[in-house]
Amino acid sequence: MKTKKKTRKVLVILDNRLDRNQKPRYFEVSCKKDGTILKERRLRGKPAKAIYDEVWNNDEGKTSLDTCTRMFRLYGHPLERPRR
């Protein structure tokens, strides 16, 4: 019997589509199934392993998650864990 996870790991990428010289920022967010954020952590660089349930992106050049007004999900991203 499979047990359903109560939380999911989401990778959020903040980059700037107008200035490609600006490095992207990576955040790891733990959230409930309904979207309530439990924990937010900034990563030092691009993750090496595909361990995330979802990958979201904001390309407006924002520096934190609090200032983001729109995000879009990246389906089939290399850092997204394959579904079973």
Beta strands, then each sheet from edge to edge (+ up, - down):
strand 1: 7-14
strand 2: 25-32
strand 3: 37-43
strand 4: 54-58
strand 5: 72-73
sheet 1: 3+ 2- 1+ 4+ 5-
end
